[in-house]
């Protein structure tokens, strides 16, 4: 997964090339938990189905271009769909950037408020979802405090 500026927020363990991004995400972050309930998530088209499988009101995915067919030989997105897709590339919102490095024994986490900011780095035991959620919550609290400091 990546943010609108192409900054990667999820990096899973290494899989062979025949695995799809979304199936790897479902293996690492089970859909039955509230991973994305309180955060704004934007993913690319490799994650089709995420809005149906995961809970969260702020999960955005671009509109996929229709397939070429005999009835539609030159498929195009509508102007509105293109505008929304382009909007994913620019934003004035504040984000918490997250990067995960997942291995068999340890998950390394990196959090920052933006490019050029020193990341907050943490390591947690692999598959310790409770601790992972705690670290994300702590990073969100710290990023809000930082945002208020920067704006004030």
N, C-alpha and C positions, 0 to 999 in steps of 0.2 A: 504494500500500500504506500501511496505517496501523497504529499500535500500538493496544493495547487501549483506551488513553485517547483515541483518535481523532487522535493526533499523526501527521502524514503522514511516512513514511520514504522514499517514492519519489515524485518528481515528474518526469515525463518532459517531453520537448519537446511543444509544442502540436500537436495533431492535430485534424482536423475531427471533428464530433460523431458521425460514422458509424463511428468506430473503437472497438473494445472495449478496456477497461483491460488485459486479459490479453494481447491481441495486441500492444498497444503495449509492454508489458513484454518480451515475447519479441523484439521488434525491437531494444530498447535493451540488454537483458541476455540474451545467447544462452543457451538452456537447456543446451548441451553443456559449459558451464563451471561450476565449483563456487562459484557466487555465495553460496549459502545453506548450505553444508556445515557450517559451524561456528557458525551463529547461529540464534537462535529467531525465526522469522518467523510473524506472524499477518496474514492478509489477509482481505478481505471477499469476498463471493460473486461479485464481478466477476472473480475469478481462479480460477474453477473449472478444474481440470486442472493446477494448479501442482504438486501433490504427485506427479503422474505424470511431468511433464515435467522438473522440476528435482530435483537431488540435495540431500538434506538430511533429517535425521531429525526436525527440529523445525519443520516447516512446518504451521501450523494454519490451518484454514479452517472457518467455521461450517457446520452442517448446514442444507441448503436445505429449506424447507418443501415438502411434496409438492404436486403440481398438483391443482387441483380437477377432479373427473371425476364421471361418473354413479355409479360404484362408490364414490367417496369425495367426497361433496358438500361436506363441511366438513373439509378436510385440516388436520391439526395435527401438530406435532412431539411426540414423547413427552416426558414429564417429564424423563427423563435427557438427551435432546438439548437441551431448553430450558436445563437446568442448565449443560451444557457451553457452550452459546452465551452464556449470561449470565456465565459465568466469564471469557470473553474480555474483558469490560468491567471486570474488577477483577483486580489482581495485587499480590503482595508481592515479586515478582522484581525484580532490577535490570535495567535495559535501557540499551542504547546507542541513543539517538534519532538517526536519520539523515534528512537531507533532501537531495534532489538537484535541481538546476536544470540541465536539459540543453539546450544550444543546438548549433548546427551546428559551432562551433569550440571551445567551452569548456564543460566540465562544472563547475559550482560545487557543492561539497559542504559540508554543515554537520553537525557531530556535537556532541552534548551528552549529559550523563548524566541530564538531566531538565528539566522546566519550570522556568524561572527561573534556570537555569545558563547562563553565557555559552557560546555555541557555539564550537567549533573550526572555522574556515572554511578551506577549501582550494579551489584551482582546478586542474584538470588538463585536458590536451588531450582534446578530444572523442574518444570511442571508444578511449582508451588504457586497456584493461581491466586490464593489468598494474599500472599506476600506481593505478588505482581500487582494486584489491584491496590494494595496499600501504597506501593511505590508510585503508581500512577496518580492516586489521590493526593499524595504528598507533593508530587511535582506540579499538579494542577494548583494546589494551594500556594506553592512558592511562585508559580508563574503569575498568579493574580496579584500577589504582593509586589512582584517586580513590575508588573504593568502599572500599578498605582504609583509606584515610586517614579517610574519613567515619565508618566503623564503629569505628576504633581509638581 
